[in-house]
Amino acid sequence: MRSSLVAFPNKIDLMDLVFGARSIAIALSAITIALGPADQTPRGPVQRNELTTKYLKVLTTPFDRLATPGSRITLALDITPGPKIHVYAPEQQDYIPVSLKLEPSPDFKASPAKYPPSEPLFLAPINQTAKVYEKPFKIEQEITLARSGALIRRAAAKDTLVITGTLGYQACDDRVCYRPDSLPITWKIGLIPAER
């Protein structure tokens, strides 16, 4: 039986190696352009702050832990009502709804907060159906950081931007509504300089 043999040259041409390496580099560059660059944004440790009241559990989480001046970031509140507790949705008339309000600051501009769709709840004592949250829900708040000289200098020093706000709500169960309350909220975002 005759076996087929592959002949290898005794000498490897240096130019062949150079052209081969160059071809591989071009191919890899083409793949990178086609797929897009990987996300090189540095990420700090996830900053979570859990707050517990008599009627709610609130977890503050920034989607973006680090940000540059001029960038848009999203802040979030994960809210879990206690057993048999509900809070009213913003679109519910004649009741005190849950609300998130940020303290004004020259360091950012806030868009309106985004609330999830509410659920209908029949309230037997008053024979009405209300729009409420009685299951875990999320409020998202988008802000755009300023491009001011002061914030750019703080980013160069890798300072921390502290954002404060208030969560207002009135907790109710199937029989009674409790006294309206508010909860101070804080987010901390690491500032980093923009890439040049």
N, C-alpha and C positions, 0 to 999 in steps of 0.2 A: 504494500500500500504506500502510495506516494504522499508524503505530507507537504503541505504548502508552507513555505517559509517566507517571512517578511524580511526584506533586506534593509538594514540600517546603514547609513553612511558612517564611515570611520571618522569623519571630521564634521563638526557642526559649524556651519557658516555663521559668524557673528552677526552679519546683517540680517540673516533669517530670524535670529533671536530678537533683534531690535524691532523688526517689522511685526513679529508675532506679538511682542509685548505691547506695541503701539495699537495693534488691532484689538487686543483685549481691552485696553484702556478706553478706546473709542466705543466699543460695545457696551461697556459698563456705564459710560457717560450717557449713551442713548437710553439705557434702561432707567437711569436716574431721572432723566428729563421726562420720560414717558410716565413713570410712576409718581413723580413729584418728590421733593425732598422730604426726608423724615422730619417729624416735629422735634425741633431742637430746643423748644422752650423749656428752660429749667423749671423744675417744679419743687417747691418746698414741701415739708410735711403737711398733710391735710390738717387744717385747723378746724377743729370741731368744738363747739361749746354747747353743752347740754344743760337746759334750764327746766326745772320742774316746778309747777305750781300745784295747787290743790286739784285743779281741773284739767290741766294740759301738760303735755311734755313737749318741749320745743328744742330742736336741734338746729343750730346755725352752721351752715357749711358754705364756704365759697367754692364755686366751680373753678375759679382761677386763684391759685394761692400767691402767684407772683404776677405783677403787671407793670407795664411801662406807661409813662405819661402819654395821654392821647388814646389809650386802648380802651376797649369796651369789656367790661367784666360782669358776671352774673352772681349775685348773692342769693342765697336760698334759705328758707325756713322750712324744716320738716316738722309738722305739727301733728301730734297724736292726742285726740280728746280722750278723757278718762272714760271708764265704763258708764254707759247710759247718758253720756254727756254729748251735747252738740253746741256748735256756735253758728251764728247766722252768716250767710254769704253776703258779699257786698251788694248784690242786686235785690236783696230782700228789703221791701219797704216797711216802714213803721217799727223796725227793730234796730238794735245796736249791732252792726255787723263787725266781723273781724276785719282789722285794717293794719297795714304796715306803713309807717311814716318815717322817713329818714330825716335826720337833722340836716338842715341846709349847710353847705360847705362850698367855699370857692375851689376846692380841690376836685370836684366832680359835678356832673349834671345827671340827675336821675330821671329815668323814664317811668311811666306809670307801672306800678306793681302788677304782676300777672297772677290771677287766681284761677284755680282749676274749676271745671264745671261742678255745680252744686248738686245735691240730691234732694228730692222732695220728702218732707216728713209731715205726716198728719198729726196735728196736735189736738187730741181729743178734748181736753178741758175747754178749749176755745173754739173747737170745731173749725179749724183752719189748717191749710197745708202751707208749710213754710219751706224756703230754700235754705238748706243748712249743710254743714260738714259734721258728720258724726263718725267718720272713718279717718284714718291718717291721710293728710293732704299736704301739698307743697305750695308755698308762695315763692315766686321768683321775682327778683328786683334787679333790673339791668341798669348799670351806671357807666358813664363815659368819663374817664379821668381827664383832667385839664392838661393843657400843654404849657402851663405857666412856667416862668423861670424858676419860681420857688419850688414847684414840684419836680422839675428837671434836676435841680440841685439836690433835692432830697433823694431822688432816684439814683443819682451818681454816688451818694453816700450810702445807698442801700438801706434807706430808712423804712419805717413801717407806717402805713396809712391806716388810721383807726377810723372806722365808720360806725356811727351810732344811730340808733332809731328806736322806735317804740311800737310794740305790738299791742293794739287795743282789741278788746273782745268782751263779750258777755256770755258766760257759760250758763247753759240751761240743761235741765233733765226733762223727763216726760211729765213733770208736775209743776216745776217752778223754775224761774230764772233768777240767777244769783246776781249779786252786786257787780256792776261793770268794773273791769280791772284793766291794768296796762302793765306791760313787762318791758323793761329796758333791754335792748338788743345791741350787741357789739360784734363787728367783724374786724379782723386784722389782715391787711394785705401787704405783702412784701413788695416794695418798690425796686425796680431794676432799670438801668438805663437802656434806651432803645439801641439796637444794633445799627452800626453805620455801614 
